[in-house]
């Protein structure tokens, strides 16, 4: 019988295994796992993408997102294009180098997903995603409540 306290341990183990797998997969692409996930996201979105979108999608703090995006820009994976109507906004644009890697990055993320779920039924996958979504919402609410309490004191 699992206990509530086991959930964090299992999620931590899963996170570490996924992170290691992505790092291994990314070695010959000369990028980190985080950069590959961001790149895959950027290449799969048709709408303009900004740093704030990356922060929201991956739950990154602004300084962390800034550092990852700087590395990606330095590595030649993205460029930042200033918007004409608002010079403060910088659109993230995939470079030719990134576009050339699109099929490979998408395939690696797809293969990772298939490996993770290989012994799971469709119902188990749906249940996991639904539960994980609720856990994310719980942590967001808890963090928001803690921030409000801090502001009061």
PyMOL commands that set and color helices and strands:
alter all, ss='L'
color gray80, all
select helices_A, chain A and resi 4-29+33-44+51-58+62-74+96-116+122-152
alter helices_A, ss='H'
color red, helices_A
select strands_A, chain A and resi 49-50+78-82+90-94
alter strands_A, ss='S'
color yellow, strands_A
deselect
rebuild
show_as cartoon
